[in-house]
């Protein structure tokens, strides 16, 4: 069975890279629900070696020091929200690596952003990313991207 894109307006077929799925049509990315588990149970993503191995299996390479990216993540946030919720962020890592940080709560980097409700599974999908670019360009683009989406989405981040 093929895995379909999680973006509602798309639902295209995806390309699988280990546990990372990338839509062939809209290029949205998400990790499969079993990404946290290895042969011996839950993986320790706070261990840098485990994380590096998982990223290499998904064909995600480390970035250079001067490279920054701006990304947007769609999340199922609050059940009563009328608008869909987007998180706009900036990172010095590869955006798919940062998505994994958000999903695994690696070193509590995303703890305040993606709190999970009790007995509720949160769906997190990376819609898009731009880069590489300089840090100055990334800071400016993060703000402008958040502003661009504020009419159609409830935007978090984008400082």
Backbone as JSON Lines, residues from 0, in Angstrom:
{"i":0,"aa":"X","n":[0.84,-1.18,0.0],"ca":[0.0,0.0,0.0],"c":[0.89,1.25,0.0]}
{"i":1,"aa":"X","n":[0.59,2.17,-0.89],"ca":[1.37,3.41,-0.98],"c":[0.88,4.39,0.08]}
{"i":2,"aa":"X","n":[1.82,5.14,0.62],"ca":[1.48,6.16,1.6],"c":[1.16,7.45,0.85]}
{"i":3,"aa":"X","n":[0.03,8.06,1.2],"ca":[-0.41,9.3,0.57],"c":[0.08,10.5,1.36]}
{"i":4,"aa":"X","n":[0.16,11.63,0.7],"ca":[0.54,12.89,1.32],"c":[-0.48,13.26,2.39]}
{"i":5,"aa":"X","n":[-0.01,13.85,3.48],"ca":[-0.91,14.24,4.58],"c":[-1.58,15.59,4.36]}
{"i":6,"aa":"X","n":[-1.15,16.34,3.36],"ca":[-1.73,17.65,3.08],"c":[-3.08,17.42,2.4]}
{"i":7,"aa":"X","n":[-4.16,17.97,2.99],"ca":[-5.51,17.65,2.53],"c":[-5.78,18.0,1.08]}
{"i":8,"aa":"X","n":[-5.28,19.14,0.61],"ca":[-5.57,19.54,-0.77],"c":[-4.74,18.77,-1.79]}
{"i":9,"aa":"X","n":[-3.77,17.97,-1.34],"ca":[-2.88,17.28,-2.27],"c":[-3.18,15.78,-2.36]}
{"i":10,"aa":"X","n":[-2.88,15.04,-1.31],"ca":[-3.08,13.58,-1.24],"c":[-2.35,12.83,-2.35]}
{"i":11,"aa":"X","n":[-1.2,13.37,-2.8],"ca":[-0.41,12.72,-3.84],"c":[0.39,11.54,-3.29]}
{"i":12,"aa":"X","n":[1.01,10.77,-4.17],"ca":[1.87,9.67,-3.76],"c":[3.17,10.23,-3.2]}
{"i":13,"aa":"X","n":[3.81,9.45,-2.34],"ca":[5.03,9.9,-1.69],"c":[6.23,9.03,-2.07]}
{"i":14,"aa":"X","n":[7.41,9.61,-1.89],"ca":[8.66,8.88,-2.06],"c":[9.18,8.58,-0.66]}
{"i":15,"aa":"X","n":[9.55,7.32,-0.4],"ca":[9.98,6.92,0.93],"c":[11.5,6.87,1.01]}
{"i":16,"aa":"X","n":[12.06,7.53,2.03],"ca":[13.48,7.48,2.34],"c":[13.6,7.06,3.81]}
{"i":17,"aa":"X","n":[13.77,5.76,4.06],"ca":[13.75,5.19,5.4],"c":[12.39,5.49,6.04]}
{"i":18,"aa":"X","n":[12.32,6.34,7.08],"ca":[11.03,6.69,7.68],"c":[10.52,8.05,7.21]}
{"i":19,"aa":"X","n":[11.28,8.74,6.37],"ca":[10.89,10.05,5.84],"c":[10.12,9.87,4.54]}
{"i":20,"aa":"X","n":[8.97,10.53,4.45],"ca":[8.16,10.5,3.24],"c":[8.1,11.9,2.66]}
{"i":21,"aa":"X","n":[8.31,12.02,1.34],"ca":[8.24,13.31,0.66],"c":[7.24,13.18,-0.48]}
{"i":22,"aa":"X","n":[6.25,14.09,-0.51],"ca":[5.22,14.07,-1.55],"c":[5.84,14.39,-2.9]}
{"i":23,"aa":"X","n":[5.48,13.62,-3.91],"ca":[6.0,13.84,-5.25],"c":[5.38,15.06,-5.92]}
{"i":24,"aa":"X","n":[4.21,15.5,-5.44],"ca":[3.5,16.63,-6.05],"c":[3.82,17.94,-5.33]}
{"i":25,"aa":"X","n":[3.5,18.02,-4.03],"ca":[3.65,19.3,-3.32],"c":[4.95,19.4,-2.5]}
{"i":26,"aa":"X","n":[5.73,18.33,-2.44],"ca":[7.03,18.28,-1.74],"c":[6.93,18.4,-0.23]}
{"i":27,"aa":"X","n":[5.73,18.23,0.35],"ca":[5.59,18.21,1.81],"c":[6.31,16.98,2.35]}
{"i":28,"aa":"X","n":[6.81,17.07,3.58],"ca":[7.57,15.96,4.17],"c":[7.01,15.61,5.54]}
{"i":29,"aa":"X","n":[7.05,14.32,5.87],"ca":[6.66,13.87,7.19],"c":[7.36,12.55,7.49]}
{"i":30,"aa":"X","n":[7.51,12.26,8.77],"ca":[8.09,10.99,9.19],"c":[6.97,10.02,9.53]}
{"i":31,"aa":"X","n":[7.16,8.75,9.19],"ca":[6.18,7.71,9.49],"c":[6.07,7.55,11.01]}
{"i":32,"aa":"X","n":[4.92,7.11,11.47],"ca":[4.67,6.96,12.9],"c":[5.62,6.02,13.61]}
{"i":33,"aa":"X","n":[6.27,5.11,12.89],"ca":[7.18,4.16,13.53],"c":[8.62,4.66,13.59]}
{"i":34,"aa":"X","n":[8.87,5.91,13.23],"ca":[10.24,6.43,13.19],"c":[10.92,6.39,14.55]}
{"i":35,"aa":"X","n":[10.16,6.4,15.63],"ca":[10.74,6.44,16.97],"c":[11.25,5.08,17.43]}
{"i":36,"aa":"X","n":[10.86,4.01,16.73],"ca":[11.14,2.67,17.23],"c":[12.2,1.95,16.43]}
{"i":37,"aa":"X","n":[13.1,1.27,17.12],"ca":[14.12,0.43,16.5],"c":[13.84,-1.02,16.85]}
{"i":38,"aa":"X","n":[14.85,-1.87,16.7],"ca":[14.68,-3.29,17.02],"c":[14.48,-3.52,18.51]}
{"i":39,"aa":"X","n":[15.05,-2.66,19.34],"ca":[14.98,-2.84,20.79],"c":[14.06,-1.83,21.45]}
{"i":40,"aa":"X","n":[13.04,-1.37,20.77],"ca":[12.1,-0.42,21.36],"c":[12.39,1.01,20.94]}
{"i":41,"aa":"X","n":[12.04,1.94,21.81],"ca":[12.15,3.37,21.52],"c":[13.6,3.79,21.28]}
{"i":42,"aa":"X","n":[13.83,4.57,20.22],"ca":[15.18,5.07,19.92],"c":[15.46,6.28,20.79]}
{"i":43,"aa":"X","n":[16.72,6.44,21.17],"ca":[17.14,7.57,21.99],"c":[17.65,8.68,21.07]}
{"i":44,"aa":"X","n":[16.78,9.61,20.68],"ca":[17.17,10.67,19.76],"c":[17.99,11.76,20.43]}
{"i":45,"aa":"X","n":[18.14,11.71,21.76],"ca":[19.05,12.65,22.42],"c":[20.5,12.2,22.28]}
{"i":46,"aa":"X","n":[20.7,10.95,21.86],"ca":[22.03,10.42,21.57],"c":[22.39,10.87,20.15]}
{"i":47,"aa":"X","n":[23.47,11.64,20.02],"ca":[23.85,12.2,18.72],"c":[24.15,11.14,17.67]}
{"i":48,"aa":"X","n":[24.73,10.01,18.09],"ca":[25.05,8.93,17.14],"c":[23.77,8.32,16.56]}
{"i":49,"aa":"X","n":[22.78,8.09,17.41],"ca":[21.5,7.52,16.96],"c":[20.84,8.47,15.97]}
{"i":50,"aa":"X","n":[20.85,9.75,16.3],"ca":[20.26,10.75,15.41],"c":[20.99,10.81,14.07]}
{"i":51,"aa":"X","n":[22.32,10.87,14.1],"ca":[23.12,10.94,12.88],"c":[22.85,9.73,11.98]}
{"i":52,"aa":"X","n":[22.77,8.54,12.58],"ca":[22.5,7.31,11.83],"c":[21.12,7.36,11.17]}
{"i":53,"aa":"X","n":[20.12,7.82,11.92],"ca":[18.75,7.9,11.39],"c":[18.67,8.91,10.24]}
{"i":54,"aa":"X","n":[19.35,10.03,10.37],"ca":[19.34,11.05,9.32],"c":[20.04,10.56,8.06]}
{"i":55,"aa":"X","n":[21.15,9.87,8.21],"ca":[21.86,9.34,7.04],"c":[21.04,8.28,6.31]}
{"i":56,"aa":"X","n":[20.29,7.47,7.06],"ca":[19.41,6.47,6.44],"c":[18.34,7.15,5.6]}
{"i":57,"aa":"X","n":[17.91,8.33,6.02],"ca":[16.88,9.08,5.29],"c":[17.48,10.02,4.26]}
{"i":58,"aa":"X","n":[18.78,9.88,3.99],"ca":[19.49,10.68,2.99],"c":[19.51,12.17,3.33]}
{"i":59,"aa":"X","n":[19.6,12.49,4.62],"ca":[19.68,13.88,5.08],"c":[21.12,14.13,5.5]}
{"i":60,"aa":"X","n":[21.78,15.02,4.8],"ca":[23.19,15.32,5.02],"c":[23.35,16.53,5.95]}
{"i":61,"aa":"X","n":[24.45,16.56,6.72],"ca":[24.7,17.74,7.57],"c":[24.9,18.99,6.72]}
{"i":62,"aa":"X","n":[24.58,20.15,7.27],"ca":[24.75,21.41,6.54],"c":[26.07,22.06,6.93]}
{"i":63,"aa":"X","n":[26.47,23.05,6.15],"ca":[27.68,23.82,6.46],"c":[27.32,24.92,7.46]}
{"i":64,"aa":"X","n":[28.32,25.47,8.14],"ca":[28.08,26.45,9.2],"c":[27.34,27.7,8.73]}
{"i":65,"aa":"X","n":[27.55,28.14,7.52],"ca":[26.95,29.39,7.04],"c":[25.56,29.18,6.46]}
{"i":66,"aa":"X","n":[25.07,27.95,6.37],"ca":[23.79,27.67,5.72],"c":[22.64,27.74,6.71]}
{"i":67,"aa":"X","n":[21.64,28.52,6.37],"ca":[20.42,28.62,7.17],"c":[19.22,28.38,6.28]}
{"i":68,"aa":"X","n":[18.15,27.86,6.88],"ca":[16.93,27.56,6.15],"c":[15.74,28.16,6.9]}
{"i":69,"aa":"X","n":[14.71,28.49,6.17],"ca":[13.43,28.91,6.74],"c":[12.42,27.85,6.34]}
{"i":70,"aa":"X","n":[11.59,27.41,7.29],"ca":[10.67,26.31,7.02],"c":[9.28,26.59,7.59]}
{"i":71,"aa":"X","n":[8.28,25.91,7.04],"ca":[6.91,25.99,7.57],"c":[6.44,24.59,7.89]}
{"i":72,"aa":"X","n":[5.84,24.44,9.07],"ca":[5.29,23.17,9.51],"c":[3.81,23.36,9.79]}
{"i":73,"aa":"X","n":[3.01,22.43,9.28],"ca":[1.57,22.44,9.58],"c":[1.34,21.42,10.68]}
{"i":74,"aa":"X","n":[0.62,21.81,11.72],"ca":[0.37,20.91,12.84],"c":[-1.1,20.93,13.2]}
{"i":75,"aa":"X","n":[-1.6,19.78,13.67],"ca":[-2.96,19.75,14.22],"c":[-2.8,20.31,15.63]}
{"i":76,"aa":"X","n":[-3.23,21.53,15.83],"ca":[-2.91,22.25,17.07],"c":[-4.02,22.14,18.09]}
{"i":77,"aa":"X","n":[-4.93,23.05,18.03],"ca":[-6.02,23.07,19.0],"c":[-7.31,22.69,18.3]}
{"i":78,"aa":"X","n":[-8.11,21.81,18.9],"ca":[-9.31,21.32,18.22],"c":[-10.32,22.41,17.88]}
{"i":79,"aa":"X","n":[-10.37,23.51,18.62],"ca":[-11.37,24.54,18.38],"c":[-10.95,25.62,17.39]}
{"i":80,"aa":"X","n":[-9.72,25.57,16.92],"ca":[-9.23,26.61,16.01],"c":[-9.96,26.59,14.68]}
{"i":81,"aa":"X","n":[-10.37,27.76,14.22],"ca":[-11.06,27.88,12.94],"c":[-10.07,27.77,11.77]}
{"i":82,"aa":"X","n":[-8.87,28.33,11.96],"ca":[-7.85,28.29,10.92],"c":[-6.88,27.14,11.19]}
{"i":83,"aa":"X","n":[-6.25,26.65,10.13],"ca":[-5.17,25.67,10.31],"c":[-3.99,26.41,10.92]}
{"i":84,"aa":"X","n":[-3.13,25.66,11.61],"ca":[-2.01,26.28,12.29],"c":[-0.7,25.97,11.58]}
{"i":85,"aa":"X","n":[0.11,27.0,11.4],"ca":[1.44,26.85,10.82],"c":[2.47,27.33,11.83]}
{"i":86,"aa":"X","n":[3.61,26.68,11.82],"ca":[4.76,27.16,12.57],"c":[5.82,27.55,11.55]}
{"i":87,"aa":"X","n":[6.31,28.77,11.64],"ca":[7.37,29.26,10.75],"c":[8.64,29.37,11.58]}
{"i":88,"aa":"X","n":[9.7,28.72,11.12],"ca":[10.94,28.73,11.88],"c":[12.17,28.87,11.0]}
{"i":89,"aa":"X","n":[13.3,29.08,11.68],"ca":[14.59,29.2,11.0],"c":[15.55,28.22,11.66]}
{"i":90,"aa":"X","n":[16.41,27.61,10.87],"ca":[17.35,26.64,11.43],"c":[18.68,26.64,10.69]}
{"i":91,"aa":"X","n":[19.72,26.26,11.4],"ca":[21.02,26.06,10.8],"c":[21.24,24.6,10.41]}
{"i":92,"aa":"X","n":[20.26,23.76,10.7],"ca":[20.31,22.34,10.33],"c":[19.56,22.15,9.02]}
{"i":93,"aa":"X","n":[19.63,20.94,8.48],"ca":[18.77,20.64,7.34],"c":[17.33,20.64,7.86]}
{"i":94,"aa":"X","n":[16.37,21.2,7.13],"ca":[14.99,21.29,7.61],"c":[14.36,19.95,7.99]}
{"i":95,"aa":"X","n":[14.7,18.88,7.3],"ca":[14.14,17.58,7.67],"c":[14.72,17.08,8.99]}
{"i":96,"aa":"X","n":[15.96,17.45,9.27],"ca":[16.56,17.14,10.56],"c":[15.84,17.92,11.66]}
{"i":97,"aa":"X","n":[15.53,19.17,11.39],"ca":[14.81,20.01,12.36],"c":[13.4,19.49,12.58]}
{"i":98,"aa":"X","n":[12.76,18.98,11.52],"ca":[11.43,18.38,11.65],"c":[11.49,17.2,12.61]}
{"i":99,"aa":"X","n":[12.52,16.38,12.49],"ca":[12.68,15.24,13.4],"c":[12.87,15.72,14.83]}
{"i":100,"aa":"X","n":[13.6,16.83,15.03],"ca":[13.74,17.41,16.37],"c":[12.38,17.8,16.94]}
{"i":101,"aa":"X","n":[11.56,18.46,16.12],"ca":[10.24,18.87,16.57],"c":[9.39,17.66,16.96]}
{"i":102,"aa":"X","n":[9.47,16.61,16.16],"ca":[8.6,15.45,16.39],"c":[9.05,14.59,17.56]}
{"i":103,"aa":"X","n":[10.33,14.54,17.84],"ca":[10.83,13.7,18.92],"c":[11.08,14.48,20.21]}
{"i":104,"aa":"X","n":[10.86,15.79,20.17],"ca":[11.15,16.65,21.32],"c":[12.6,16.52,21.75]}
{"i":105,"aa":"X","n":[13.48,16.4,20.79],"ca":[14.92,16.21,21.04],"c":[15.45,17.33,21.91]}
{"i":106,"aa":"X","n":[16.01,16.96,23.04],"ca":[16.6,17.89,24.0],"c":[15.63,19.03,24.36]}
{"i":107,"aa":"X","n":[14.35,18.74,24.29],"ca":[13.29,19.7,24.66],"c":[13.32,20.97,23.83]}
{"i":108,"aa":"X","n":[13.87,20.89,22.6],"ca":[13.95,22.07,21.73],"c":[12.58,22.58,21.33]}
{"i":109,"aa":"X","n":[11.64,21.66,21.16],"ca":[10.33,22.06,20.66],"c":[9.24,21.83,21.7]}
{"i":110,"aa":"X","n":[9.61,21.68,22.94],"ca":[8.64,21.31,23.98],"c":[7.5,22.32,24.1]}
{"i":111,"aa":"X","n":[7.81,23.6,24.06],"ca":[6.76,24.6,24.23],"c":[5.94,24.8,22.97]}
{"i":112,"aa":"X","n":[6.5,24.46,21.82],"ca":[5.82,24.69,20.56],"c":[4.82,23.58,20.25]}
{"i":113,"aa":"X","n":[5.24,22.34,20.41],"ca":[4.4,21.21,20.02],"c":[4.0,20.36,21.22]}
{"i":114,"aa":"X","n":[3.34,20.96,22.19],"ca":[2.85,20.18,23.32],"c":[1.73,19.27,22.86]}
{"i":115,"aa":"X","n":[1.77,18.05,23.33],"ca":[0.74,17.09,22.95],"c":[-0.32,17.02,24.03]}
{"i":116,"aa":"X","n":[-1.55,16.95,23.62],"ca":[-2.64,16.78,24.57],"c":[-2.67,15.33,25.02]}
{"i":117,"aa":"X","n":[-3.22,15.07,26.16],"ca":[-3.31,13.71,26.68],"c":[-4.15,12.85,25.74]}
{"i":118,"aa":"X","n":[-3.66,11.67,25.43],"ca":[-4.34,10.7,24.56],"c":[-4.65,11.26,23.17]}
{"i":119,"aa":"X","n":[-3.86,12.19,22.7],"ca":[-4.1,12.77,21.38],"c":[-2.81,12.77,20.58]}
{"i":120,"aa":"X","n":[-2.85,12.17,19.42],"ca":[-1.67,12.11,18.56],"c":[-1.64,13.36,17.69]}
{"i":121,"aa":"X","n":[-0.51,14.01,17.66],"ca":[-0.4,15.24,16.87],"c":[0.24,14.92,15.52]}
{"i":122,"aa":"X","n":[-0.36,15.44,14.46],"ca":[0.17,15.24,13.12],"c":[0.98,16.47,12.74]}
{"i":123,"aa":"X","n":[2.25,16.24,12.41],"ca":[3.16,17.33,12.06],"c":[3.7,17.06,10.67]}
{"i":124,"aa":"X","n":[3.5,18.01,9.75],"ca":[3.96,17.87,8.37],"c":[4.72,19.13,7.96]}
{"i":125,"aa":"X","n":[5.91,18.95,7.39],"ca":[6.66,20.09,6.88],"c":[6.14,20.4,5.48]}
{"i":126,"aa":"X","n":[5.57,21.59,5.31],"ca":[5.01,21.97,4.02],"c":[6.06,22.44,3.04]}
{"i":127,"aa":"X","n":[7.03,23.21,3.52],"ca":[7.98,23.81,2.6],"c":[9.2,24.3,3.36]}
{"i":128,"aa":"X","n":[10.3,24.44,2.66],"ca":[11.46,25.11,3.23],"c":[12.2,25.84,2.12]}
{"i":129,"aa":"X","n":[12.92,26.88,2.52],"ca":[13.69,27.69,1.58],"c":[15.13,27.78,2.08]}
{"i":130,"aa":"X","n":[16.08,27.72,1.16],"ca":[17.46,27.86,1.55],"c":[18.33,26.95,0.73]}
{"i":131,"aa":"X","n":[19.62,26.95,0.96],"ca":[20.34,27.66,2.01],"c":[20.48,29.15,1.72]}
{"i":132,"aa":"X","n":[20.65,29.92,2.8],"ca":[20.83,31.37,2.71],"c":[21.64,31.82,3.92]}
{"i":133,"aa":"X","n":[22.04,33.08,3.92],"ca":[22.79,33.61,5.06],"c":[21.84,33.8,6.25]}
{"i":134,"aa":"X","n":[22.41,33.95,7.43],"ca":[21.6,34.12,8.64],"c":[20.76,35.4,8.55]}
{"i":135,"aa":"X","n":[21.34,36.47,8.05],"ca":[20.63,37.74,7.93],"c":[19.42,37.6,6.99]}
{"i":136,"aa":"X","n":[19.63,36.93,5.85],"ca":[18.53,36.69,4.9],"c":[17.45,35.8,5.52]}
{"i":137,"aa":"X","n":[17.88,34.79,6.28],"ca":[16.93,33.86,6.89],"c":[16.06,34.55,7.93]}
{"i":138,"aa":"X","n":[16.64,35.43,8.73],"ca":[15.87,36.15,9.74],"c":[14.81,37.02,9.06]}
{"i":139,"aa":"X","n":[15.2,37.73,8.01],"ca":[14.25,38.59,7.29],"c":[13.17,37.75,6.61]}
{"i":140,"aa":"X","n":[13.56,36.62,6.01],"ca":[12.59,35.78,5.3],"c":[11.62,35.11,6.26]}
{"i":141,"aa":"X","n":[12.07,34.74,7.44],"ca":[11.19,34.13,8.44],"c":[10.06,35.08,8.81]}
{"i":142,"aa":"X","n":[10.4,36.34,9.04],"ca":[9.38,37.34,9.38],"c":[8.41,37.56,8.22]}
{"i":143,"aa":"X","n":[8.94,37.68,7.0],"ca":[8.06,37.94,5.86],"c":[7.18,36.74,5.53]}
{"i":144,"aa":"X","n":[7.7,35.52,5.73],"ca":[6.91,34.31,5.48],"c":[5.76,34.2,6.48]}
{"i":145,"aa":"X","n":[6.02,34.52,7.73],"ca":[4.96,34.5,8.75],"c":[3.88,35.52,8.39]}
{"i":146,"aa":"X","n":[4.3,36.7,7.95],"ca":[3.35,37.74,7.56],"c":[2.51,37.31,6.35]}
{"i":147,"aa":"X","n":[3.13,36.64,5.38],"ca":[2.42,36.17,4.18],"c":[1.3,35.19,4.52]}
{"i":148,"aa":"X","n":[1.51,34.37,5.54],"ca":[0.55,33.31,5.86],"c":[-0.49,33.72,6.91]}
{"i":149,"aa":"X","n":[-0.36,34.89,7.52],"ca":[-1.22,35.22,8.65],"c":[-2.7,35.38,8.3]}
{"i":150,"aa":"X","n":[-3.03,35.66,7.03],"ca":[-4.44,35.79,6.66],"c":[-5.14,34.44,6.56]}
{"i":151,"aa":"X","n":[-4.43,33.4,6.13],"ca":[-5.04,32.09,5.92],"c":[-4.79,31.09,7.04]}
{"i":152,"aa":"X","n":[-3.82,31.35,7.89],"ca":[-3.45,30.41,8.94],"c":[-3.28,31.12,10.26]}
{"i":153,"aa":"X","n":[-3.36,30.36,11.35],"ca":[-2.94,30.82,12.65],"c":[-1.44,30.55,12.7]}
{"i":154,"aa":"X","n":[-0.61,31.58,12.72],"ca":[0.84,31.42,12.59],"c":[1.51,31.52,13.95]}
{"i":155,"aa":"X","n":[2.32,30.51,14.25],"ca":[3.18,30.52,15.44],"c":[4.6,30.71,14.95]}
{"i":156,"aa":"X","n":[5.46,31.27,15.77],"ca":[6.85,31.5,15.35],"c":[6.95,32.7,14.45]}
{"i":157,"aa":"X","n":[7.96,32.71,13.6],"ca":[8.16,33.81,12.67],"c":[8.57,35.09,13.36]}
{"i":158,"aa":"X","n":[9.44,34.98,14.34],"ca":[9.82,36.11,15.2],"c":[10.43,37.21,14.41]}
